[in-house]
């Protein structure tokens, strides 16, 4: 339309772990592109989700939750990602849980530069039994910082997300789209293969072990003519890194059953996502104190 203003820019989704940033990203772009788990701090690698409308292209950047409990090389790298992302994007959407604002939230907010434009998204309002409690909570948050706007939302139901998008659009710079209109992420299949396997570690292992594991892609090959209806057959090989032999034994399980369960669940999700057959080979290797090994962390993409 002649004379229509088009906007395009980057929008950081920031906040402490487990406020629902990844769920919010998935709901905004309309596809599951970010790993989701009830366990805190499942996001480790920065992921962009892209939403294009007639008047705007939003490039949402899902940042790791800022970690204060455990101090090691890995968490310092994740915290750098979170801090740099909130500073470098055009707008930051700071995500908190409804009726919950603690010192950990305040610490994350303090790391966002004063000159950055920040929209506060109060998430999980669908879980609030007495909605009248939201108003005094929002009034209290207004004293924490001068926000561009405060929008109560629900990533689960999608409530008030159009209002959030409208506010953010008005803060983004004018300019042409950076990506094709039908593109929803900046990552490729290799990235999602690793994230799918890592998601299964969080889903199928105990509370603490997934935080001591990570996934490395060893090879990703497409072979023509072996998939359904001529689609490529993908041969994928990955390594699960753990820190101790005892952890390796847990991941593998008695008779290898746990590793089979993890690998099978991951393979099925990959086949659905890639719309084709997948061979998945997974090995478990021990690297002592890998979360403190800067060289290995760089190889895993945390440099």
Buried (B, 14 or more C-beta within 10 A) or exposed (E): EEEEEBBBBBBBBBBBBBBBBBBBBBBBBEEBBBBBBEBBBBBBBBBBBBBBEEEBBBBBBBBBBBBBEEEBBBBBBBBEBBBBBBBEBBBBBBBBBBBBBEEBBEEBBEBBEEEBBBBBBBBBBBEBEEEEEBEEBBEEBEEBBEBBBBBBBBBBEBBBBEEBBEBBBEBBEEEEBBBEEEEBBBBEBEBBBBBBBBBBBBBBBEEEBBBBBBBBBEEBEBEEEBBEEEBBBBBBBBBBBBBEEEBBEBBBBEEEEBBEEBBEBBBBBBBEBBEBBBEBEBEBEEBEEBBBBEEBBEEBBBE
